[in-house]
Amino acid sequence: MAEQEKDNTFTVVAVVTAIAIAGVLLLKMDETKHLKMSGETTAQAEAQVLAKHKDFNNDILSQAK
């Protein structure tokens, strides 16, 4: 009797699925890294940034009064 070739479809699907899951987990761990690198913000620091903000509101009717 001739030997049949073994079907590796399930193995290929399992390996691709494992790689996809590992990739998603790596991306999720790296998702908020940029937030931690910026450091802690305080209300005082945010107030200084917002104090320099210029409002570019084009509401002409309120300026006409």
N, C-alpha and C positions, 0 to 999 in steps of 0.2 A: 504494500500500500504506500502511496505517495504521501509525504507530509504536507499538511495544509499550512499556508502562510498565516501567521498569527495577526489578527486585526488589532491595531493599536489606536483605534479611534477614541476609545474611552480614555486612554492614557493621555492622548494629545489634548482632549477637551479638559481633563482634570488639570494638566499642567498650565494651559492657557488661563483657566479660571483662577488658579492659585496665583499666577503672575498678575492678573488683573486686580485681585483682592489685595495683594501686597502693594501694588502701585497706588491704589486708592488710600490705603492706610498710610503710606509714606506722604502722600499729598495732604491728607488731613492733619498729620502731625506738623507739617510745614505751613499750614494755612494761616496761623496767627503769629508767626515768628516776627513779622514786621511790626506788629503792635507791641510786642514785648521789648523790641530793640529801641523804640522811641522813648522809653522811660515813663515814669509816672507823671501825669499832668495834674496840676492843682487848679483850683478855681481862680486863683490870682493870676496864674500864667495865661489861662484862657481869657480872662477879662482884659489883660494887656493886649492880646492879639485882637480881640473884638473891638477894643477902643480905637484901633488904627483902621478899622474897616470903614470904607466909604460906601454909602448906600447909593447905588445907581438906579434909583427908582424913577421911571419916566412918567410919573403921574403929574401931568401938566395942570390939571384942574385944581389940585390942592395948592400948587405954587402960584396960581393966579390970584388967590385971595389976598 
